[in-house]
Every structure is written in C-alpha cells, then in structure tokens.
Amino acid sequence: MAILIPPELLLSAYRQGAFPMAVAPGDIQWFSPQQRGILPLEAFHVPHGTRRTLRDPAWEVRVDTAFDEVMRACAERKETWIDDVILRSYAKLHALGHAHAVEVWHEGELAGGLYGVAVGGAFFGESMFHRRTDASKVALAALVRILRAGGFTLLDTQWTTPHLAQFGAIEIPRTRYLRLLASAVEREAVFRWPAPELER
C-alpha cells in the first residue's frame, strides 16, 4: 500500500508556496519555482474561437462527483508526476474538503476536467486532461467562474503553458507570488457549483 503525505503537511506546504511531485514512483520531491505561473482572475479571457465551444449545450459541468477518476485521467500520459502516493494523498485531501475536481461530461461520459487544492482564497491548480477536444477549456472556464463567484483572489498554475497563456496566464517572480499567496490564504472563500456566468 502506498504511503500517504499527511494532509496537514500538504496544506502547510501550499501555504508556504510549495507543492509535491513524484519524480519517480514513490520518490516525492517538493517544488517552489523561482518563476511562478498564475492566472489572474481579473485578466482571464476566453479566446474568440473558444466562445462558441463554451456555449455548446452538449457539455455538462459537474464538481466533485468523480474526483478519483479525474486524477487518474490526468495521470494517463507517457510522463506523469502523479503516482500512487500523490493519488492517495489528494484523495484524502478531497475527502476532507480541501481538494476539488471540475469535470466536463459529454453524453454521459467524462470528457475532460481538472483538479486542485483550495486554501482560503487561493486555488492551486494541479493538472487537467481532455478526452474530447476543448473539454479542458470548458473545465478551466468553469473553474474561473467558481473562483470569481466564491471570493478567491489567486489561481496558481505552478508553471505556464501555451494552453494557459491564451487565457491570460503569466509568470511572476516567487517573491511577488509569496506576497499574493500570503494575502489570499487568509481570505474566506467558497468553492461551489453552479456559479454565475462570466462576463465576456
């Protein structure tokens, strides 16, 4: 049976700007990048070509109905940092109400989604996946709706990618990140779905 990272250790690490990754199965290391990726909630924007996709009624967004399945789907790639220790540790965080999944369903099947950790008014995005084109974009837009409506002030993406950059993700120095983090984790916020529509 895989060991478990204690929930209190995980939450303490997030409050200090660190997060774990499995560099090999069972080998957990902690990271706090010098350049940190964030997606400023006030700067989030939906690319023009994606707006029609988001309005497609075939997508169904759910929250926290298939957390383990979302995590395992995120791990289904050639190179992954999500091993059994990470899976069990975040499942425990989810059971305690600190980790959440945003799921996108299509015709009754899980088409994409993301998961992360909420501490105060900060949400730490961990990973996302898609099985149908654009499903992860739908999940990200839904996440931002939840965070805005719930009083969150920080969406941490760890690093930036071209996929996230098109929505407004940027990199900032760790010193600035830690200042934003210190303020965000002391806020009261609510992670709840459904949430109001985003202004576009």
Rosetta silent file (secondary structure, phi, psi, omega in degrees, C-alpha in Angstrom):
SEQUENCE: MAILIPPELLLSAYRQGAFPMAVAPGDIQWFSPQQRGILPLEAFHVPHGTRRTLRDPAWEVRVDTAFDEVMRACAERKETWIDDVILRSYAKLHALGHAHAVEVWHEGELAGGLYGVAVGGAFFGESMFHRRTDASKVALAALVRILRAGGFTLLDTQWTTPHLAQFGAIEIPRTRYLRLLASAVEREAVFRWPAPELER
SCORE:     score description
SCORE:     0.000 S_00000001
   1 L     0.000  134.035 -178.393    0.000    0.000    0.000 S_00000001
   2 L   -67.016  146.823  175.178    1.340    3.410   -0.962 S_00000001
   3 L   -70.830  171.254 -176.709    2.280    5.802    1.807 S_00000001
   4 L  -126.079  132.127  170.683    0.304    8.973    2.346 S_00000001
   5 L   -75.339  121.711 -177.192    1.525   12.561    2.554 S_00000001
   6 L   -55.997  135.542 -179.399   -0.223   13.830    5.707 S_00000001
   7 H   -54.420  -39.178 -178.617   -2.968   16.333    4.845 S_00000001
   8 H   -66.208  -32.126  176.548   -1.640   18.854    7.365 S_00000001
   9 H   -69.707  -43.817  178.088    1.793   18.712    5.703 S_00000001
  10 H   -59.371  -48.587 -177.151    0.302   19.252    2.249 S_00000001
  11 H   -65.591  -38.410  176.902   -1.793   22.218    3.367 S_00000001
  12 H   -63.050  -41.056  179.737    1.147   23.764    5.234 S_00000001
  13 H   -63.194  -44.983  179.377    3.327   23.421    2.130 S_00000001
  14 H   -60.444  -39.411  178.768    0.747   25.118   -0.084 S_00000001
  15 H   -63.050  -24.490 -178.915    0.502   27.994    2.396 S_00000001
  16 L  -100.370    2.428  175.835    4.269   28.433    2.040 S_00000001
  17 L    92.231   17.038 -179.418    4.328   28.226   -1.754 S_00000001
  18 L  -118.004  156.082  178.019    5.495   24.629   -2.218 S_00000001
  19 E  -148.272  153.029 -177.154    3.890   21.584   -3.811 S_00000001
  20 E   -94.843  152.148  171.671    4.893   17.923   -4.241 S_00000001
  21 E  -144.097  147.433  175.344    5.564   15.932   -7.386 S_00000001
  22 E   -89.803  109.939  178.439    6.650   12.338   -7.902 S_00000001
  23 E   -79.711  -16.605  171.770    9.874   12.445   -9.916 S_00000001
  24 E  -158.025  157.937 -178.800    9.734    8.635   -9.926 S_00000001
  25 L   -52.436  120.934  179.646    7.211    6.222   -8.424 S_00000001
  26 L    83.933   -6.507 -179.937    7.417    6.661   -4.663 S_00000001
  27 E  -105.128   94.371 -176.781   10.046    9.444   -4.914 S_00000001
  28 E   -93.537  127.949  174.289    8.267   12.617   -3.823 S_00000001
  29 E  -123.732  157.187 -176.294   10.057   15.955   -4.131 S_00000001
  30 E  -108.642  142.342 -174.770    8.872   19.444   -3.253 S_00000001
  31 E  -129.781  144.241  172.775    8.961   22.416   -5.617 S_00000001
  32 L  -147.083   84.538 -170.318    8.695   26.185   -5.283 S_00000001
  33 L   -59.285  145.287  175.674    9.623   27.653   -8.705 S_00000001
  34 L   -63.482  -37.123  174.163   11.573   30.886   -8.968 S_00000001
  35 E  -111.324  117.092 -172.839    9.113   31.960  -11.667 S_00000001
  36 E  -105.169  135.868  176.961    5.574   31.013  -10.677 S_00000001
  37 E   -85.603  131.297  173.020    2.660   30.616  -13.043 S_00000001
  38 E  -136.202  159.284  173.125   -0.610   32.277  -12.108 S_00000001
  39 L  -120.622   98.355 -178.938   -3.785   33.095  -13.974 S_00000001
  40 L   -57.245  122.746 -174.501   -5.005   36.490  -12.734 S_00000001
  41 H   -62.371  -33.954 -179.278   -8.747   36.079  -12.301 S_00000001
  42 H   -74.827  -17.342 -178.428   -9.452   39.643  -13.371 S_00000001
  43 H  -101.789   -2.018 -179.015   -7.409   39.144  -16.556 S_00000001
  44 L   -59.763  132.635  177.080   -8.935   35.810  -17.578 S_00000001
  45 L  -141.340  147.377  179.904  -10.253   35.950  -21.114 S_00000001
  46 L   -96.373  121.227  177.154  -11.795   33.425  -23.441 S_00000001
  47 L   -54.793  143.658 -174.316  -10.245   33.326  -26.938 S_00000001
  48 H   -53.669  -42.080 -176.926  -12.778   34.329  -29.563 S_00000001
  49 H   -69.995  -13.114 -178.011  -12.670   30.942  -31.272 S_00000001
  50 H   -94.454  -17.653 -173.090  -13.441   29.181  -27.997 S_00000001
  51 H   -61.274  -41.585  178.906  -16.556   31.129  -27.028 S_00000001
  52 H   -63.461  -39.018  178.340  -18.891   29.153  -29.267 S_00000001
  53 H   -58.970  -43.632 -177.756  -17.444   25.935  -27.828 S_00000001
  54 H   -65.600  -26.175 -178.806  -18.224   27.053  -24.281 S_00000001
  55 L   -86.102   -3.866 -177.996  -21.841   27.747  -25.233 S_00000001
  56 L   -64.460  118.951 -177.876  -22.362   24.242  -26.638 S_00000001
  57 L   -69.183   -8.399  178.992  -25.198   22.706  -24.566 S_00000001
  58 L   -70.130  -22.163  178.183  -23.731   19.227  -25.061 S_00000001
  59 E   -78.429  137.617  172.096  -21.179   19.982  -22.322 S_00000001
  60 E  -124.212  122.467  178.959  -22.226   19.266  -18.750 S_00000001
  61 E   -96.949  131.531  173.921  -20.095   20.628  -15.935 S_00000001
  62 E  -129.729  158.652  179.518  -20.074   18.856  -12.585 S_00000001
  63 E  -127.119  128.208  172.516  -17.960   19.419   -9.491 S_00000001
  64 L    61.058   32.722  174.308  -16.588   16.763   -7.145 S_00000001
  65 L  -102.973  -12.924 -178.560  -18.612   13.831   -8.464 S_00000001
  66 L  -149.517   52.068 -174.769  -15.631   11.880   -9.881 S_00000001
  67 H   -57.601  -51.133 -177.838  -12.531   13.209   -8.153 S_00000001
  68 H   -60.870  -39.124 -179.427  -10.523    9.969   -8.275 S_00000001
  69 H   -65.749  -38.515  177.181  -11.412    9.409  -11.922 S_00000001
  70 H   -63.518  -46.749  179.429  -10.238   12.911  -12.840 S_00000001
  71 H   -59.544  -44.399 -178.395   -6.928   12.405  -11.044 S_00000001
  72 H   -67.284  -34.073  176.669   -6.333    9.056  -12.714 S_00000001
  73 H   -67.123  -38.151  176.864   -7.168   10.523  -16.114 S_00000001
  74 H   -63.407  -29.158 -178.549   -4.642   13.305  -15.500 S_00000001
  75 H   -82.724  -10.016 -175.865   -2.041   10.619  -14.766 S_00000001
  76 L   -83.007   72.231  176.127   -2.693    8.753  -18.028 S_00000001
  77 L  -146.950  165.756 -173.802    0.187   10.154  -20.039 S_00000001
  78 L   -59.201  -44.977  176.722    3.625    8.964  -21.066 S_00000001
  79 L  -119.246  123.656 -177.772    5.386   11.024  -18.407 S_00000001
  80 L  -137.974  149.768  175.376    3.489   11.798  -15.220 S_00000001
  81 L  -104.450    7.540 -179.093    4.302   13.109  -11.761 S_00000001
  82 L  -100.560   98.936  177.824    1.094   11.607  -10.344 S_00000001
  83 L  -103.683 -171.735 -177.739    1.978    8.291   -8.689 S_00000001
  84 H   -63.388  -33.499  178.189    0.067    6.200   -6.145 S_00000001
  85 H   -64.409  -46.096  179.058    1.327    8.346   -3.262 S_00000001
  86 H   -63.385  -44.490 -179.651    0.016   11.507   -4.925 S_00000001
  87 H   -57.840  -48.280 -177.981   -3.261    9.814   -5.821 S_00000001
  88 H   -68.595  -38.369 -177.283   -3.900    8.642   -2.268 S_00000001
  89 H   -65.854  -42.214 -178.567   -2.756   11.885   -0.681 S_00000001
  90 H   -79.286  -26.772  172.797   -5.039   14.100   -2.738 S_00000001
  91 H   -62.951  -38.208  176.544   -7.940   11.690   -2.408 S_00000001
  92 H   -66.243  -42.893  176.760   -7.587   12.191    1.348 S_00000001
  93 H   -59.805  -40.014  178.357   -7.494   15.978    0.882 S_00000001
  94 H   -63.468  -43.345  179.598  -10.635   15.689   -1.215 S_00000001
  95 H   -61.602  -28.151  179.199  -12.371   13.645    1.475 S_00000001
  96 L   -88.293   -3.521  176.828  -11.531   16.432    3.939 S_00000001
  97 L    91.002   10.619 -177.601  -12.975   19.096    1.615 S_00000001
  98 L  -100.203  -20.524 -179.752   -9.708   20.754    0.557 S_00000001
  99 E  -114.496  142.332 -173.878   -9.244   19.290   -2.949 S_00000001
 100 E  -135.483  153.202  174.441  -11.759   19.664   -5.764 S_00000001
 101 E  -122.127  135.728  169.731  -12.380   18.423   -9.283 S_00000001
 102 E  -105.722  119.817 -172.933  -14.137   20.290  -12.089 S_00000001
 103 E  -113.880  141.272  175.894  -15.485   17.703  -14.506 S_00000001
 104 E  -117.154  119.445 -178.157  -16.761   18.095  -18.046 S_00000001
 105 E  -109.120  147.539  179.223  -19.165   15.404  -19.227 S_00000001
 106 E  -140.792  117.244 -178.730  -20.378   14.746  -22.752 S_00000001
 107 L    53.603   42.189  175.831  -23.198   12.287  -23.486 S_00000001
 108 L    80.382    2.915  179.748  -22.770   10.714  -20.058 S_00000001
 109 E  -118.045  145.949  178.433  -19.023   10.186  -20.332 S_00000001
 110 E   -70.086  114.357 -173.982  -16.205   12.082  -18.632 S_00000001
 111 E  -100.103  -20.149 -178.650  -14.695   14.165  -21.431 S_00000001
 112 E   177.194  175.354  178.442  -12.207   16.290  -19.502 S_00000001
 113 E   166.677 -175.815  178.560  -11.523   18.069  -16.285 S_00000001
 114 E  -152.266  164.817  175.091   -9.061   19.397  -13.758 S_00000001
 115 E  -144.159  160.380  179.295   -8.334   19.172  -10.062 S_00000001
 116 E  -172.218 -171.668 -173.907   -6.597   21.261   -7.452 S_00000001
 117 E  -121.813  135.423  177.390   -6.457   22.396   -3.847 S_00000001
 118 E  -108.635  126.970  174.072   -8.290   25.276   -2.169 S_00000001
 119 E  -133.418  111.640 -175.606   -6.776   27.056    0.833 S_00000001
 120 L    59.068 -127.673  179.150   -8.574   30.205    1.911 S_00000001
 121 L   -97.939   20.999  177.187   -8.921   32.402   -1.164 S_00000001
 122 E  -113.982  137.627  173.504   -6.201   30.594   -3.129 S_00000001
 123 E  -121.208  127.135 -177.038   -6.762   27.748   -5.568 S_00000001
 124 E  -105.337  101.775  179.845   -3.780   25.676   -6.631 S_00000001
 125 E   -71.143  128.414 -176.012   -4.414   24.041   -9.985 S_00000001
 126 E  -100.067  -49.802 -177.418   -2.677   20.680  -10.166 S_00000001
 127 E  -164.278  159.737  175.889   -3.471   19.085  -13.506 S_00000001
 128 E  -141.995  163.953  179.683   -6.034   18.884  -16.297 S_00000001
 129 E  -151.596  165.635  171.436   -6.898   16.471  -19.084 S_00000001
 130 E  -147.328  143.925  172.482   -9.215   16.062  -22.026 S_00000001
 131 L  -111.216  -15.798  173.209  -10.618   13.105  -23.925 S_00000001
 132 L  -125.706  144.090 -178.965  -12.627   15.295  -26.270 S_00000001
 133 L   -53.315  132.797  175.258  -11.318   18.419  -27.990 S_00000001
 134 L    77.146   -1.089 -178.593  -11.802   21.596  -25.919 S_00000001
 135 H   -63.104  -37.036  179.360  -13.115   19.792  -22.834 S_00000001
 136 H   -69.203  -29.674  176.372  -10.248   21.094  -20.688 S_00000001
 137 H   -66.467  -39.698  177.259  -11.015   24.640  -21.868 S_00000001
 138 H   -62.645  -41.907  179.454  -14.585   24.223  -20.686 S_00000001
 139 H   -63.371  -43.046 -179.738  -13.286   22.998  -17.330 S_00000001
 140 H   -64.285  -43.501  178.724  -10.933   25.962  -16.946 S_00000001
 141 H   -62.320  -39.248  178.000  -13.672   28.482  -17.764 S_00000001
 142 H   -66.241  -40.078  177.846  -15.941   26.815  -15.225 S_00000001
 143 H   -59.055  -46.288 -179.309  -13.181   26.913  -12.611 S_00000001
 144 H   -62.566  -38.804  175.479  -12.710   30.650  -13.082 S_00000001
 145 H   -58.701  -45.549  179.846  -16.450   31.174  -12.701 S_00000001
 146 H   -61.165  -46.034 -175.888  -16.370   29.257   -9.428 S_00000001
 147 H   -67.745  -42.991  178.146  -13.378   31.175   -8.100 S_00000001
 148 H   -62.073  -46.672 -177.441  -14.708   34.593   -9.023 S_00000001
 149 H   -67.872  -29.975 -174.208  -18.115   33.889   -7.546 S_00000001
 150 H   -90.070   -1.209  177.675  -16.649   32.342   -4.407 S_00000001
 151 L    89.549   16.892  176.683  -14.343   35.206   -3.437 S_00000001
 152 L   -75.377  151.378  179.170  -10.998   33.679   -4.452 S_00000001
 153 L  -122.346  -10.377 -176.663   -8.153   36.034   -5.352 S_00000001
 154 E  -136.042  126.283  171.593   -5.371   33.696   -6.532 S_00000001
 155 E  -116.581  105.039 -177.850   -5.336   30.963   -9.178 S_00000001
 156 E   -88.508  125.947  177.769   -1.947   29.258   -9.075 S_00000001
 157 E  -109.110    4.554 -179.794   -0.991   27.295  -12.197 S_00000001
 158 E    70.563  -67.364  173.675    2.544   26.402  -10.951 S_00000001
 159 L  -127.616  172.112  175.332    4.048   26.992  -14.396 S_00000001
 160 L  -105.746  154.484  175.714    2.660   28.489  -17.587 S_00000001
 161 L  -135.370  161.349  175.485    1.983   26.661  -20.845 S_00000001
 162 H   -55.796  -35.270  179.151    0.881   27.915  -24.267 S_00000001
 163 H   -61.472  -45.872 -178.492   -2.550   26.432  -23.487 S_00000001
 164 H   -75.074  -32.952 -177.401   -2.884   28.509  -20.302 S_00000001
 165 H   -61.525  -32.268 -179.083   -1.259   31.624  -21.779 S_00000001
 166 L   -67.210  -16.343  177.454   -4.085   32.021  -24.294 S_00000001
 167 L   -98.960   -1.391  177.339   -6.427   32.524  -21.319 S_00000001
 168 L   112.944    6.006  179.745   -4.200   35.117  -19.647 S_00000001
 169 L   -65.985  142.760 -179.885   -1.756   33.051  -17.565 S_00000001
 170 E  -136.795  168.209  172.222    1.526   34.778  -16.720 S_00000001
 171 E  -109.190  140.614  177.332    4.715   34.112  -14.792 S_00000001
 172 E  -131.941  155.978  178.040    5.732   36.240  -11.810 S_00000001
 173 E   -63.006  149.899 -178.308    8.795   36.151   -9.514 S_00000001
 174 H   -57.169  -37.570 -179.627    8.475   33.937   -6.480 S_00000001
 175 H   -60.458  -42.009  177.641    8.817   36.920   -4.133 S_00000001
 176 H   -68.729  -40.061  178.631    5.757   38.577   -5.655 S_00000001
 177 H   -58.272  -44.832 -177.472    3.894   35.276   -5.693 S_00000001
 178 H   -64.071  -32.537  175.868    4.522   34.747   -1.994 S_00000001
 179 H   -67.172  -44.761  177.501    3.079   38.181   -1.206 S_00000001
 180 H   -62.835  -39.375 -178.873   -0.075   37.397   -3.182 S_00000001
 181 H   -64.220  -46.363 -177.389   -0.245   33.984   -1.551 S_00000001
 182 H   -58.060  -38.179  178.622    0.055   35.313    1.997 S_00000001
 183 H   -73.337  -42.004 -173.865   -2.925   37.595    1.424 S_00000001
 184 H   -66.486  -43.018 -173.357   -5.026   35.024   -0.442 S_00000001
 185 L   -69.624  -15.054  178.741   -4.791   32.158    2.052 S_00000001
 186 L   -89.637   -5.121 -179.481   -6.145   34.371    4.841 S_00000001
 187 L   -82.835  157.856  170.823   -9.341   35.151    2.948 S_00000001
 188 L   -95.542  132.031 -179.148  -12.626   33.334    3.307 S_00000001
 189 L  -146.114  159.573 -177.407  -13.832   31.825    0.051 S_00000001
 190 L  -126.560  128.265  176.679  -16.376   29.250   -1.104 S_00000001
 191 L  -100.873  106.041 -172.161  -15.839   26.621   -3.810 S_00000001
 192 L  -148.733  142.041  175.876  -19.309   25.893   -5.147 S_00000001
 193 L  -128.366  140.465    6.638  -21.047   24.977   -8.396 S_00000001
 194 L   -77.189  161.699  179.523  -23.146   26.181  -10.145 S_00000001
 195 L  -128.935  160.097  179.979  -21.696   29.680  -10.313 S_00000001
 196 L   -60.764  154.569  177.379  -22.776   32.813  -12.201 S_00000001
 197 L   -64.376  146.767  173.714  -21.806   33.193  -15.844 S_00000001
 198 L   -73.455  147.137  169.558  -18.564   35.049  -16.589 S_00000001
 199 L   -74.124  138.984 -179.674  -18.744   38.441  -18.224 S_00000001
 200 L  -118.667    0.000    0.000  -17.334   38.197  -21.695 S_00000001
